[in-house]
Each structure stands twice: as structure tokens, then as C-alpha cells.
Amino acid sequence: MPMKASKWIWFDGEFVPWEDAKIHVMSHALHYGTSVFEGIRAYSTPKGPAVFRLPEHARRLLNSAKIMRMPVSYSQEEIEEAILETIRRNGHESCYIRPLIFRGYDSLGVDGRSCPVQMIIGTIEWGRYLGPEAIEKGVDVGVSSWRRMAPSASAALGKIGGQYVTSQFMVMEAKANGYTEAIGLDIYGYVSEGSGENLFLVYEGELYTAPVGQSILAGITRDSVITLAKEMGYNVREQLIAREMLYTADEVFFAGTAAEITPIKSVDGVQIGPGHRGPITKRLQEEFFGITTGKIEDRHGWLTYVNG
């Protein structure tokens, strides 16, 4: 969806106007994908805007930078405060937050460690990632011909810019084939995740999801869904998932910061369950959105209120 400009971007410790937040065209990240990032949401609540699981996102950002051998001069606490202040300055009631750490301009060799490490924080107003009706009606998806990265070929647990080239291939192919989104398999043919979301299946009252180590990102929304599902009494199986399980599942849904909890109504043209949001997906959505919007008690301490 089109991006609506905000007023300010936090850039290397300073607030600069949106239109002035620029880098050199010879920056290493532009040529080699040497960046790490997070996608975070702040929700509107009766107590004002609140960021969902801010410490976990900030920690994963720094862990991704560590994997990339990118020294960061800001602490986790400083990054968290910078995010909150960016939201305040832009006057958002709710927003999508994009912190990005990247290698800037110095040398052009593949080894970019001589380049300066820079950081920005942008916030934008953003609606439903997969469409306004997707939360209830679900989306049509296709299994991609592109595979997720092999273990030791890349670092799936890092949210690294260059790795999202494969995700772009996946979603471009899906849209060219008439689908909204894609599902990727790992190199062995087992179900991994979407182009930018984790995946859950419901079969006979149990939830299935690929385990960490199966070429997936250890999603924070994924962890939240697992926590809520177990509280509701559902058994959650983190195990290898054969492709054909997608077609025989009672329910399938995506989970991620952008997608939140989005039901899948068909895979490769095969209708899933009733062809719309199923009862377990609906129940998880109600609990998740109830907590994030402040309508249900935040019993896990997942919300960080922007205004204290």
C-alpha cells in the first residue's frame, strides 16, 4: 500500500524532516543488502498509543546486527526510547515502526566492515497489510516455487535486508499467479513460512507450526500466538509440516507484525475448511486484538505505552 509521509525520522541520534532523511547512493547497504531491521506496531488504546512487545523487537534488532558483525553504538534502552520519542514527535495514535541499521558509505568491497554503521527509525500510519477485509474473510495463497534458505547458507534467525530478495521473488510470483501471498517450503520440501509471516495450521483442534531452525524467523507475533493458544488449552505442535497438510487442515493462518493474525481461505486453489476464517483463528484474533487495543488486560506486559 502507498506510504504516507510522517513529519520526522530519527537518523543517527537526531530528528530530521522526512524529506531530508537521505543516504549516499554508494552506501554499502544499497549495493549488498547489508542492513538489519524490525517491523513493529503501535496500537491505539484508551491510554494512548502503545507499542507491542517493544523490548523483544529491540533485542532482536541488536541480535540481527550482531549476526551481521555490525557494531551498534546505541543500547537496547536507548533504541526503545528513540522509538517512543519518534512516535511522540509524529503524533501517531497508531503506527507501523521501522528501525533500520545499515552499512553506509566508505568502501565498495563485499566486506563492508570499514563502512560506518548507521541507523534510522521511521514511523508511518499503516492499515491491514494483506487488505482491510483479510482479517475476517481470509486470503488466497500459493505455494512458491522459490525455496527458503538452507541452514548454513544464510541466517534465517536474523532479520537481514539482503535475505528478503527471496521473499520478493515469492510474493511477486504469487501475485502474478493471482494470489495475495505466498508460502515457502524449505530445501527438503517441508512447509516453512510466508514471504514475511510465520504460518500456523489447525487440524482436529491442535495447532501446528514449523519449528525454529526450519528456515523461519523466530517471530514475535508467532510467540504471542503460541502463548495465547496454550492459555486457551490448545496443544501447539512445533514440528515438520508436509505440504499436503496445508490442503487438509481445518484452518490455516499467517502470524506476523504486518499481517497480525490473517486467515488463509485457500492454498493453491484448494479451499481450506469453510473457505473463510475458522473458529480457532477467530478466537485467537479476538484475544490478540483485545490485548493490543487495551480492551483486554495486558497480563503478559506486552504493551509499552508511548506517553508513560
ROVEXGU-49598 format. One record per residue: residue number from 1; x, y, z of N, C-alpha, C, O in turn. Coordinates in steps of 0.001 Angstrom, whole numbers. Atoms other than C-alpha are relative to their C-alpha. Layout:
<sites>
SITE resi  n.east n.north    n.up ca.east ca.north   ca.up  c.east c.north    c.up  o.east o.north    o.up
SITE  NUM       X       Y       Z       X        Y       Z       X       Y       Z       X       Y       Z
...
</sites>
This chain:
<sites>
SITE resi  n.east n.north    n.up ca.east ca.north   ca.up  c.east c.north    c.up  o.east o.north    o.up
SITE    1     854   -1182       0       0        0       0     896    1239       0    2032    1176     469
SITE    2    -818   -1212      53    1213     3584    -577     421     448    1396    -321     291    2366
SITE    3    -520    -470   -1270    3368     5066    2170    -326    1475     190     -32    2304    -671
SITE    4     316   -1390    -329    2119     8244    3820    1144     576     827    1484      38    1880
SITE    5   -1143    -599    -686    4993    10500    4864    -399     522    1377   -1477    1088    1561
SITE    6     148    -602   -1317    5350    11416    8524     849    1266      55    1458    1645    -946
SITE    7    -752   -1251    -118    6999    14587    9848    1487    -240     217    2326     433    -382
SITE    8   -1368     132    -461   10179    13243   11397     511   -1430    -140    -255   -2388     -36
SITE    9    -709    1273     -60   12686    10413   11083    1198     164     933    1965    1123     834
SITE   10   -1180      26    -869   15198     9594   13783    1162    -556    -824    1067   -1663   -1355
SITE   11   -1113     375     878   18567     9421   11971    1308     225     760    1728    1361     981
SITE   12   -1279     -59    -719   21789     8595   13845     -62     939    1202     848    1736    1433
SITE   13     111    -745   -1246   20548    10171   17040    -630    1367    -100    -803    2039     916
SITE   14     608   -1311     199   18962    13279   15540   -1334    -151    -732   -1534   -1094   -1497
SITE   15    1260      -4     739   15466    14075   14318     132     927   -1203     454    2108   -1071
SITE   16     -84    -773    1231   15423    15206   10706   -1349     -68    -714   -2067   -1059    -578
SITE   17    1251      56     762   12468    16120    8473     -13   -1193    -956    1020   -1577   -1505
SITE   18     161    1196     839   11121    13160    6493     712     153   -1347    1432    -752   -1769
SITE   19    -534    -186    1350   12174    14621    3127    1517     192      -9    2137     127   -1070
SITE   20   -1450    -202     -65   15743    15248    4344     758   -1243     464    1983   -1204     581
SITE   21    -642    1229    -483   16449    11690    5553     565    -766   -1203    -118   -1594   -1804
SITE   22    -607     537    1222   18880    10682    2791    1356    -619     295    2024    -261    1265
SITE   23   -1315     614     -78   21954     8490    2288     678     108   -1362      40     426   -2366
SITE   24    -754     -57    1250   24677     8388    -339    -334   -1219    -875    -544   -2319    -364
SITE   25     351    1098     909   23947     6278   -3426    1067   -1092     -28     802   -2190    -518
SITE   26   -1043    1019     -56   27255     4441   -2885      59    -698    1355    1036   -1383    1659
SITE   27      48     676   -1295   26227     3238     579      24   -1510    -189    -619   -2047   -1090
SITE   28    -201    1450     117   27191     -387    1122   -1317    -760      22   -1500   -1709    -741
SITE   29    1275     716    -122   23683    -1453    2131    -791       7   -1295   -1491    -959   -1601
SITE   30     741    -107    1258   22254     -266   -1180     503   -1004   -1025    -269   -1475   -1860
SITE   31    -613     884     993   24658    -2486   -3144      22   -1465     436     -23   -2359    -409
SITE   32    -193    1368    -470   24941    -5574    -934   -1044    -477    1013    -936   -1593    1521
SITE   33    1052     436    -918   21860    -5680    1294     446    -100    1445    -150    -838    2229
SITE   34    -538      81   -1360   23904    -5114    4466    -796     907     938    -342    1982    1328
SITE   35     862    -715    -945   21070    -3947    6693    -761   -1012     833    -973   -2150     414
SITE   36     890     797    -846   19019    -5335    9540   -1132     921     439    -952    2135     540
SITE   37    1150    -857    -298   15582    -4136   10534   -1012    -728     855    -890   -1927    1106
SITE   38    1141     546    -713   12437    -4677   12541   -1272     602    -557   -1264    1713   -1087
SITE   39    1340    -527     227    8743    -4276   11877    -735     -76    1325    -854   -1154    1908
SITE   40     639     -90   -1312    6876    -3135   14994   -1306     777    -164   -1402    1655   -1021
SITE   41    1255    -766      49    3325    -1908   15589    -272     680    1337      -7     137    2410
SITE   42     581    -685   -1150    1937      655   17967   -1502      73    -234   -1954     435   -1320
SITE   43    1455      47     101   -1786      333   18658    -645    1126     803    -108    1565    1820
SITE   44     781    -990    -727   -4342     2898   19731    -737    -687    1144   -1428   -1684     931
SITE   45     670     543   -1181   -5605     2198   23264    -649    1142     773    -371    2306     487
SITE   46     587   -1058    -828   -7696     4095   25835    1042     818     756     751    1940    1169
SITE   47   -1080    -715    -692   -4378     5098   27473     961     656    -983    2052    1077    -598
SITE   48    -880    -557    1010   -2934     6401   24215     735   -1094    -751     526   -2277    -482
SITE   49    -701    1008     803    -636     4681   21718     898    -883     854    1526    -422    1807
SITE   50    -820     965    -730    1131     1538   22937     724    -888   -1002     120   -1384   -1953
SITE   51    -822     821     895    3954     -366   21253     -65   -1448     465      95   -1741    1649
SITE   52     140    1420    -318    3515    -4131   21090    1365    -670      58    2088    -712    -937
SITE   53   -1207     788    -271    6430    -6103   22574    1274     728    -459    2113     177   -1172
SITE   54   -1135    -840     377    8941    -3305   22168    1349    -582     429    2259    -630    -398
SITE   55   -1321     533    -377   11791    -4864   24224     436   -1195    -837    1610   -1323   -1184
SITE   56    -358    1169     797   11630    -8108   22265     440     388   -1411    1369    -203   -1962
SITE   57    -384    -467    1331   11789    -6268   18951    1368     677      23    2200     439    -853
SITE   58   -1289    -692     -84   14674    -4054   20062    1141    -993     213    2227    -834    -344
SITE   59   -1042    1002    -230   16602    -7060   21308     292    -778   -1277    1454   -1038   -1591
SITE   60    -229     745    1241   16073    -8960   18044     741     854   -1018    1572     338   -1765
SITE   61    -722    -900     894   17249    -5910   16090    1497     -42     298    2314    -155    -615
SITE   62   -1412      28    -380   20508    -5890   18036     612   -1375    -253    1781   -1474    -626
SITE   63    -513    1341     296   20855    -9661   17686     267    -173   -1497    1250    -802   -1887
SITE   64    -215      67    1448   20462    -9344   13911    1277     744    -374    2053     279   -1209
SITE   65   -1221    -760     268   23171    -6685   13890    1234    -775     447    2280    -716    -201
SITE   66   -1118     809    -493   25399    -8985   15924     351   -1102    -989    1524   -1367   -1250
SITE   67    -223    1040    1006   24941   -11767   13382     729     570   -1207    1589     -91   -1790
SITE   68    -596    -662    1157   25919    -9306   10644    1337     684     300    1913    1344    -566
SITE   69   -1272    -636    -398   29019    -8151   12585     -64    1518    -179     878    2147    -661
SITE   70     206   -1443     103   27630    -4633   12700     -46     589    1401   -1063     451    2081
SITE   71       4    -592   -1339   28651    -2798   15898    -961    1176      81    -936    2073    -762
SITE   72    1014   -1035    -173   25828     -599   17175     362     829    1223     657     279    2284
SITE   73    -432    -884   -1084   26602     2410   19341   -1128     365     956    -919    1143    1887
SITE   74    1133    -294    -865   23161     2526   20948    -387   -1249     784    -343   -2361     257
SITE   75     462    1115    -827   21933      354   23815   -1445    -344    -347   -2123     415   -1039
SITE   76    1397     372     221   18629    -1505   23728    -935    1045     605   -1940    1411      -4
SITE   77     850    -990    -662   17172     1002   26178     -46    1300    -794   -1101    1926    -899
SITE   78     -29   -1226     795   18285     3935   24032    -822    -147   -1280   -1496     793   -1702
SITE   79     787     244    1206   16736     2371   20936   -1495      23     324   -2289     601    -418
SITE   80    1404       2    -391   13462     1762   22758    -507    1418     232   -1602    1761    -215
SITE   81     419   -1375    -274   13313     5377   23952     -67     817   -1283    -955    1653   -1448
SITE   82      23    -723    1278   14180     6669   20470   -1254    -344    -800   -1826     520   -1465
SITE   83    1230     407     680   11273     4671   19054   -1204     718     597   -2047    1241    -132
SITE   84    1126    -672    -653    8866     6085   21625     -19    1491    -325   -1083    2062    -565
SITE   85     -54   -1430     280   10070     9634   21011    -359     299   -1453    -957    1335   -1744
SITE   86     366    -192    1407    9706     9226   17241   -1514     -30    -166   -2078     759    -924
SITE   87    1463      66      51    6076     8217   17734    -605    1283     566   -1550    1832       2
SITE   88     509   -1233    -604    5513    11204   20021     138    1174    -966    -812    1928   -1176
SITE   89    -253   -1142     882    7076    13667   17597    -908     -15   -1226   -1312    1034   -1726
SITE   90     857     101    1185    4994    12340   14709   -1482      15     340   -2325      52    -557
SITE   91    1390    -145    -429    1800    12470   16753    -902   -1157    -376   -2096    -958    -598
SITE   92     804    1158     393     644     8941   15906    -859    -502    1164    -426    -507    2317
SITE   93     821     770    -938   -2241     7254   17687     269   -1494    -169     229   -2261     792
SITE   94    -437    1360     316   -1265     4011   15974     929     116   -1206     811    1050   -2000
SITE   95    -942     -98    1120    1522     3278   13516     793   -1278    -163     802   -2153     704
SITE   96    -984    1040     270    3967      881   11940    1374     629     177    1599    1754    -269
SITE   97   -1307    -540    -365    7560     1347   13120    1082    -802    -711    1079   -2032    -670
SITE   98   -1068     663     730   10631      580   11032    1371     531     455    1850    1530     -82
SITE   99   -1398    -298    -283   14034      752   12753     898    -780    -971     634   -1945   -1269
SITE  100    -893     595     995   16871       22   10307    1440     363     346    1768    1533     541
SITE  101   -1438    -193    -202   20594     -432   10927     687    -448   -1281     398   -1528   -1795
SITE  102    -578     324    1301   22772     -377    7821    1440     492    -109    1872    1379     628
SITE  103   -1358    -456     289   26293      -27    6488     -61    1139   -1015    -683    1023   -2071
SITE  104      46   -1190     829   26843     3398    4989    1113      71   -1028    1551    -952   -1555
SITE  105    -902    -285    1114   29308     4954    2567    1464      36     448    1846     848    1290
SITE  106   -1460     -42    -151   33046     4138    2590     633    -780   -1136    1117    -193   -2104
SITE  107    -601     840    1037   34278     1185     532   -1089    -765    -740   -2242    -802    -309
SITE  108     976     727     821   32598     -922   -2157     284   -1497     -40    -398   -2222    -763
SITE  109    -269    1433     -21   34126    -4331   -1431   -1115    -757     690   -1918    -172    1416
SITE  110    1040     819    -620   31922    -7219    -350      81      80    1523    -945     150    2198
SITE  111    -186    -166   -1438   33406    -6985    3149    -185    1476     332     683    2296      36
SITE  112     322   -1399    -245   31779    -3777    4335     335     488    1387    -190    1516    1814
SITE  113    -240    -363   -1390   33214    -3630    7833     720    1337     178     746    1879    1283
SITE  114    -606   -1325    -115   35119     -435    7060   -1031    1121    -143    -726    2284     122
SITE  115    1053   -1014     188   31828     1353    6316    -649     351    1340    -759    -502    2220
SITE  116     658    -387   -1256   30101     3319    9063   -1339    -714     159   -2055    -945    -815
SITE  117    1303     597    -310   27138     1666   10772    -942    1128     388    -676    1875    1330
SITE  118     963   -1063    -226   24138     3975   10660   -1356    -587     388   -1602   -1783     229
SITE  119    1306     482    -445   20613     3763   11999   -1063    1060    -210    -826    2252     -10
SITE  120    1169    -877     100   17206     5245   11283   -1196    -657     686   -1245   -1875     858
SITE  121    1290     480    -496   13765     4940   12847   -1072     799    -716   -1137    2021    -583
SITE  122    1121    -636     674   10738     5690   10701   -1308    -534     544   -1394   -1703     918
SITE  123    1339     423    -418    7072     5575   11710   -1010     498   -1021    -932    1638   -1479
SITE  124    1015    -368     982    4103     5584    9354   -1368    -523     440   -1465   -1505    1175
SITE  125    1356     511    -196     350     5211    9537    -233   -1105   -1022       7    -917   -2215
SITE  126     103    1173     874    -450     1790    8108   -1178    -848     434   -1374   -1078    1628
SITE  127    1160     822    -305   -3564     -339    7902     326   -1479     -58    1428   -1895     301
SITE  128    -170    1449      92   -4028    -4061    7299     922    -342   -1173     659      55   -2308
SITE  129   -1029     293     999   -1017    -5417    5397    -557    -772   -1191    -214    -475   -2336
SITE  130     526     845    1074   -2952    -8017    3388   -1407     406    -427   -2116    -372   -1066
SITE  131    1289    -526     434   -6048    -5871    2880    -974     136    1149    -917    -647    2098
SITE  132     908    -283   -1116   -8842    -4458    5082    -996   -1113     290   -1475   -1227    1418
SITE  133     983    1062    -212  -11144    -7458    4587     644   -1334     359     -52   -2293     693
SITE  134    -697    1277    -163   -8468   -10129    5041    -149    -584    1399    -163   -1804    1558
SITE  135      63     468   -1383   -8790   -10331    8834   -1193    -930     221   -1095   -1874    1006
SITE  136    1178     843    -153  -12275   -11858    8539    -144   -1004   -1139    -392   -2187    -907
SITE  137     292     854    1152  -12556   -13235    5015    1155    -916    -383     946   -1959   -1002
SITE  138   -1143     816     357   -9035   -14576    4645     558     348   -1368     -24    1144   -2104
SITE  139    -683    -279    1263   -6661   -14553    1680     285   -1309    -740     347   -2386    -147
SITE  140    -383    1127     846   -5824   -16853   -1215    1522      17    -154    2101    1053    -481
SITE  141   -1454      62      84   -2207   -18031   -1220     422   -1177    -869    -354   -2100   -1120
SITE  142    -555    1081     798      16   -20232   -3337    1347    -424     548    2099     402    1067
SITE  143   -1318     503    -398    2988   -22435   -2501     996     417   -1071     791     157   -2257
SITE  144    -956    -578     940    6008   -20800   -4094     945   -1054    -573    1234   -2064      68
SITE  145   -1053     835     577    8479   -22432   -6461    1366     368     565    2335    -374     403
SITE  146   -1238    -433    -640   11154   -20468   -4586      87    -598    1396    -888    -575    2147
SITE  147    -190     630   -1300   12599   -22232   -1540     637     970     998    1377    1879     621
SITE  148    -655    -744   -1062   13586   -20733    1785    1468    -427      90    1842   -1507    -369
SITE  149   -1431     262     -47   17309   -20556    2521     327   -1280     777    -367   -1655    1722
SITE  150    -458    1207    -677   19169   -23692    3544     748     367    1279    1349    1439    1354
SITE  151    -826    -234   -1185   20714   -23969    7015    1464     142    -413    1969    -629   -1229
SITE  152   -1408    -342     252   24242   -22511    6913     211     712   -1334    1324    1157   -1615
SITE  153    -114    -800    1219   23520   -20880    3523    -267    1468     306     246    2357    -374
SITE  154     263   -1349    -464   22182   -17815    5322    -451    -100    1445    -363   -1173    2042
SITE  155     332     -28   -1435   20917   -16796    8775   -1467     353     173   -1817    1526     302
SITE  156    1440    -232     -44   17156   -17218    8997    -453     705    1274   -1474    1392    1261
SITE  157     400    -625   -1258   17029   -16041   12616     326    1490      39    -122    2197     941
SITE  158    -270   -1427     105   18396   -12646   11586    -973     650    -965   -1301      84   -2009
SITE  159     919    -741     891   16048   -10073   10082     879     923    -842    1036    2107    -544
SITE  160   -1069    -624     779   18558    -9099    7407    -538     407   -1367   -1178    -390   -2053
SITE  161     570    -553    1217   17716    -6892    4432     237    -855   -1236    -709   -1146   -1968
SITE  162    -326     749    1208   19517    -8904    1741    -734   -1311    -135    -947   -1794   -1247
SITE  163     694    1288      44   17694   -12094    2696   -1415     119    -549   -2021    -884    -926
SITE  164    1377    -181     444   14378   -10588    1655    -137      44   -1522   -1233     256   -2040
SITE  165     100     160    1454   15248   -10903   -2035    -829   -1244    -319   -1689   -1206   -1199
SITE  166     794    1216     213   13878   -14455   -1862   -1467     249     303   -2340    -229    -421
SITE  167    1386    -330    -329   10746   -13133    -170    -658     799   -1119   -1837     608   -1416
SITE  168     542    -759    1125   10320   -10674   -3038    -331    -920   -1173   -1380    -779   -1801
SITE  169     287     968    1062   10592   -13495   -5565   -1297    -750     296   -2127    -952    -590
SITE  170    1176     773    -398    7960   -15428   -3612   -1285     777    -214   -2226     275    -829
SITE  171    1258    -743      48    5376   -12677   -3364    -288     522   -1409   -1452     622   -1796
SITE  172     239    -410    1385    5895   -11408   -6937    -589   -1151    -809   -1515    -957   -1596
SITE  173     538    1177     694    5311   -14929   -8241   -1444    -255     419   -2294    -548    -422
SITE  174    1350     244    -494    2236   -15316   -6021   -1001     967    -638   -2066     550   -1094
SITE  175     919    -987     568     657   -12083   -7258    -159    -176   -1511   -1239      50   -2056
SITE  176     101     258    1437    1476   -12922  -10877    -945   -1166    -284   -1547   -1243   -1355
SITE  177     881    1165     153    -471   -16162  -10337   -1384     222     599   -2180    -713     689
SITE  178    1330    -318    -487   -3478   -14377   -8838    -219    -187    1483   -1355    -113    1951
SITE  179     115     170   -1448   -2739   -14976   -5148     385    1287     720    1033    2167     153
SITE  180    -354   -1159    -816   -2410   -12441   -2361    1394    -149     602    2131     830     727
SITE  181   -1248     239    -717     587   -14053    -672     517   -1394    -342    -170   -2189    -983
SITE  182    -659    1267     308    2990   -16990    -881     359    -755    1267     521    -166    2336
SITE  183    -560     865   -1046    4030   -19911    1297    1274    -615    -548    1287   -1138   -1662
SITE  184   -1268     571     423    7639   -21038    1103     254   -1338     659     -94   -1549    1820
SITE  185    -459    1283    -541    8962   -24561    1553    1490     101     292    2188     933    -287
SITE  186   -1437      31    -223   12378   -25348    2978     662    -867   -1068     -18   -1370   -1961
SITE  187    -715     727    1064   15061   -27120     927    -373   -1477     -45     -95   -2153   -1036
SITE  188     415    1406     -27   13645   -30514    1972   -1458    -176    -411   -1957   -1300    -461
SITE  189    1385      83     442   10118   -29672     824   -1029     116    1104   -2222     -63     860
SITE  190     943    -200   -1103    8595   -29057    4250    -440    1469      68     275    2367    -376
SITE  191     551   -1353    -101    6426   -26018    4980     862     836     939    1196     402    2041
SITE  192    -812    -898    -810    8458   -23084    6283    -844    1179     478   -1349    1150    1600
SITE  193     757   -1185    -384    6692   -19684    6319    -398     773   -1247    -100     357   -2366
SITE  194     358    -863    1105    5259   -16919    4165    1162     887    -399    2279     715      88
SITE  195   -1066    -891     450    7225   -14189    2429     443     946    1108    1575    1431    1098
SITE  196    -353    -868   -1120    7136   -12112    5607    -833    -296    1225   -1044     580    2065
SITE  197     868     379   -1108    4949   -14042    8051     286   -1458     393     682   -2270    -443
SITE  198      13    1398    -420    5019   -17206   10116   -1353    -615    -335   -2303      89    -677
SITE  199    1188     724     456    2407   -19856    9428    -459    -982    1077     356   -1631    1733
SITE  200     605     972    -913      19   -21907   11589   -1076    -787    -735   -1793    -247   -1577
SITE  201    1086     858     468   -2245   -24838   10720    -796    -473    1208    -240    -678    2288
SITE  202     855     594   -1019   -5197   -26076   12760    -550   -1295    -566   -1140   -1309   -1646
SITE  203     515    1300     447   -6068   -29764   12485    -513    -753    1222     239   -1032    2156
SITE  204     654     721   -1091   -8527   -31565   14777     289     634    1358     593     -57    2330
SITE  205     -94    -716   -1263   -8244   -28897   17445    1400     273     497    1563     837    1579
SITE  206   -1382    -262    -381   -4440   -28744   17566     641     964    -997     265    1003   -2169
SITE  207    -717    -935     858   -2109   -26069   16191    1355    -584    -384    2040   -1203     430
SITE  208   -1288     449     522     901   -26887   14022     740    1203    -568     147    2054   -1231
SITE  209    -836   -1048     583    3769   -24574   13136    1414    -528    -143    1852   -1378     632
SITE  210   -1376     446     226    7270   -25040   11772     879     431    1172     695    1518    1720
SITE  211    -865    -348   -1128    9971   -25113   14459    1087     992    -386    1452    1112   -1556
SITE  212   -1183    -827     218   12755   -22582   14863    1128    -919    -465    1343   -1981     120
SITE  213    -986     873     618   15583   -23978   12744    -486    -560   -1326     290   -1156   -2074
SITE  214     569     472    1259   13218   -24817    9859     -43    1156   -1006   -1034    1344   -1712
SITE  215    -122   -1141     913   14376   -21760    7889   -1087    1037     235   -1601    1631    -714
SITE  216     996   -1022    -315   11942   -19481    9709     630    1083     868    1648     865    1523
SITE  217    -317   -1023    -967   12257   -16198   11532    -734    -346    1295   -1903    -732    1268
SITE  218     648     247   -1299   11560   -16652   15248    -909    1179     303    -533    2100    1027
SITE  219     903   -1143     -25    8561   -14370   15021    -504     338    1392    -787    -552    2193
SITE  220     508    -460   -1292    7441   -12287   17987   -1515    -163      58   -2056    -524    1103
SITE  221    1438     285      49    3797   -12474   16891    -235   -1505      74   -1186   -1952     714
SITE  222      64    1468     -90    4351   -16224   16410      61    -440    1457    -743   -1263    1895
SITE  223    -138     338   -1416    5498   -16458   20029   -1248     407     778   -1682    -306    1682
SITE  224    1210    -464    -680    2468   -14447   21134   -1167    -940    -261   -1931   -1250     653
SITE  225    1074     934     348      83   -16779   19276     161   -1307     772    -815   -1846    1293
SITE  226    -244    1244    -736    1716   -19839   20857    -381     171    1473   -1006    -707    2067
SITE  227     330    -273   -1403    1386   -18263   24310   -1505      39     212   -2017    -586    1141
SITE  228    1452    -124    -150   -2281   -17376   23826    -702   -1334    -234   -1637   -1687     484
SITE  229     635    1285     312   -3159   -20732   22272     131    -978    1171    -824   -1676    1513
SITE  230    -203     898   -1142   -1654   -22653   25188    -860     422    1181   -1392    -430    1893
SITE  231     874    -476   -1074   -3532   -20447   27662   -1445    -422    -222   -2181    -680     731
SITE  232    1369     402     340   -6745   -21339   25834    -197   -1518      63   -1311   -2012    -112
SITE  233     110    1445    -129   -5974   -25029   26273     301    -782   -1263     106   -1997   -1297
SITE  234    -327     693    1234   -4870   -25824   22727    1422    -572      65    2327      45     626
SITE  235   -1330     580     145   -1948   -28131   22080     670     596   -1228      73     645   -2303
SITE  236    -747    -583    1115     703   -26500   19892    1170    -910    -327    2021   -1176     522
SITE  237   -1062     899     455    2969   -28780   17885     971     765    -902     590    1218   -1981
SITE  238   -1050    -575     831    6229   -27297   16588     743   -1165    -639    1581   -1806      -4
SITE  239    -513    1194     655    7169   -29924   14025      69     200   -1511    -438    1189   -2042
SITE  240     -35     -15    1450    7910   -30663   10375   -1421    -119    -541   -2222    -906     -38
SITE  241    1341     -18     581    4844   -29977    8225     106    -337   -1482     743     393   -2242
SITE  242      17     390    1406    4320   -31793    4929    -917     935    -782   -1915    1421    -250
SITE  243     781    -930     814    2961   -29680    2080   -1470    -379     -49   -2334     495      13
SITE  244    1388     410     152    -195   -31760    1770    -846     287    1242   -2074     311    1165
SITE  245     747    -372   -1194   -1131   -30883    5352    -685    1353    -168   -1701    1620     475
SITE  246     638   -1285     265   -1905   -27395    4062   -1403    -188    -561   -2325     548    -208
SITE  247    1276     203     696   -4740   -28771    1933   -1045    -681     887   -2246    -500     691
SITE  248     932     762    -833   -6253   -30996    4627    -260     650    1351   -1047     133    2144
SITE  249     183    -682   -1279   -6045   -28541    7528   -1419     555     125   -2072     859    -873
SITE  250    1304    -609    -270   -9221   -27254    9142      81    1522     -96    -867    2178    -528
SITE  251    -250   -1433      81   -7749   -23747    9373    1488     220    -260    2322    -583     158
SITE  252   -1383    -421     192   -4552   -22020    8233      24    1518     155    -874    2211    -323
SITE  253     -96   -1458    -116   -3402   -18532    9173    1450     452      82    2334    -287     515
SITE  254   -1293    -657    -132    -446   -16179    8956      61     706    1342    -966    1081    1907
SITE  255    -230    -786   -1204    1067   -14509   12011    1264     819    -178    2327     274    -477
SITE  256   -1162    -872     136    3380   -11507   11881    -376    1417     370   -1559    1741     479
SITE  257     281   -1384    -384    3718    -7859   12829    -855     696   -1044   -1850    1337    -705
SITE  258     767    -659    1062    2474    -6623    9451   -1349    -682    -211   -2388     -22    -245
SITE  259    1226     758     280     -77    -9387    8818    -863    -192    1235   -2045    -515    1114
SITE  260     677     266   -1271   -1042    -9649   12526    -463   -1463       3     383   -2351    -109
SITE  261     502    1374     148   -3288   -12773   12501    -995      20   -1149   -2117     506   -1009
SITE  262     813     -49    1217   -4667   -13242    8990    -340   -1406    -468     567   -2188    -751
SITE  263     389    1340     456   -6675   -16332    7976     280    -214   -1487     286     731   -2275
SITE  264    -221     412    1390   -5947   -18196    4742   -1213    -830    -424   -1540   -1832     211
SITE  265    1220     693     413   -9043   -19292    2825     237   -1057   -1062    -585   -1953   -1253
SITE  266    -326    1046     975   -7321   -21286      77    1504     -50    -213    2196     959     -77
SITE  267   -1405     208     341   -3915   -22730    -813      57    -728   -1338    -491   -1823   -1470
SITE  268    -107     585    1349   -3103   -23455   -4480   -1381    -299    -589   -1556   -1268   -1328
SITE  269    1357     194     512   -6802   -23114   -5248    -830    -999     766   -1992   -1222     428
SITE  270     733     974    -819   -7793   -25703   -2625    -599     726    1206     128    1345    1984
SITE  271     663    -675   -1106  -10363   -24377    -161     427    -596    1330     497   -1816    1484
SITE  272    -368     435   -1340   -9281   -24536    3471   -1225      78     901   -1821    1145    1050
SITE  273    1157      32    -890  -12038   -25609    5861   -1219     581    -668   -1565     176   -1777
SITE  274    1217    -588     567  -15149   -23478    5287     273    1065   -1062    -667    1605   -1647
SITE  275    -331   -1014     996  -13269   -21090    2972     -10    1415     534     -38    2377    -233
SITE  276    -101   -1309    -652  -13154   -18239    5483     586    -228    1382     967   -1350    1714
SITE  277    -586     105   -1333  -11906   -17540    8998    -673   -1081     838   -1899   -1132     940
SITE  278     517    1069    -842  -12273   -20556   11278    -133     431    1452     331    1512    1817
SITE  279     304    -394   -1385  -13341   -20562   14957    1230     181     884    1241    1065    1741
SITE  280   -1196    -139    -837   -9884   -21056   16489     779    1247    -405    1275    1980     451
SITE  281    -639   -1232     464   -8360   -18339   14317    -734    1217     549    -108    2169    1014
SITE  282     821   -1116    -494  -11240   -16040   15307     229     220    1490     350    1358    1943
SITE  283    -201    -128   -1442  -10752   -16763   18984    1376     595     318    1505    1438    1205
SITE  284   -1343    -552    -204   -7024   -16059   18785      63    1474    -400     695    2283     279
SITE  285      59   -1406     410   -7678   -12841   16870    -641     864    1084    -121    1926    1425
SITE  286     723    -784   -1003  -10152   -11642   19485     870     247    1228     863    1342    1790
SITE  287    -873    -161   -1164   -7669   -12242   22287    1180     912    -331    1533    1793     453
SITE  288   -1162    -791     416   -4724   -10756   20376    -364    1476    -148     300    2342     420
SITE  289     399   -1394     216   -6535    -7605   19253    -592     616    1268    -499    1826    1471
SITE  290     486    -510   -1272   -8216    -7302   22642    1134     518     869    1009    1565    1502
SITE  291   -1165    -420    -783   -4811    -7099   24323     669    1212    -633     982    2182      58
SITE  292    -752   -1076     649   -3168    -4862   21725    -744    1325       9    -120    2385     -28
SITE  293     785   -1248     -16   -6014    -2336   21799    -410     421    1407   -1133    1403    1576
SITE  294     281    -375   -1376   -6248    -2277   25587   -1372    -375     502   -1762      58    1586
SITE  295    1339     392    -420   -9716    -3843   25754      32   -1213     929    -912   -1453    1682
SITE  296    -213    1149    -878   -8368    -6971   27499    1270     262     794    2219     856     282
SITE  297   -1148    -226    -871   -5935    -6923   30405    1298    -494    -645    1356   -1599   -1185
SITE  298   -1319     350     535   -2291    -6937   29291     746    -822    1054    1673    -331    1699
SITE  299    -519     839   -1081   -1437    -9834   31588    1449    -435    -193    2094    -894     749
SITE  300   -1380     393     276    1906   -10516   29885     961    1191     -44    2165    1012    -225
SITE  301    -857   -1181      82    3196    -6939   29925     546     234   -1387    1703     625   -1547
SITE  302    -438    -109    1397    3351    -6834   26128     -28    1437    -513     613    1743   -1518
SITE  303     159   -1363     499    2435    -3153   25788     931     984     709    1065     962    1933
SITE  304    -763   -1127    -531    4764     -185   26241    -711    1271    -424    -780    1587   -1612
SITE  305     783   -1181     313    2740     2997   26478     925    1162    -372    1890    1457     334
SITE  306    -862   -1048     547    4215     5851   24447      98    1178     962    1157    1792    1095
SITE  307      22   -1163    -887    3200     8500   26956     113    -372    1464    -278     404    2337
SITE  308    -241     405   -1373    4090     6535   30072   -1203    -579     720   -1102    -952    1889
</sites>
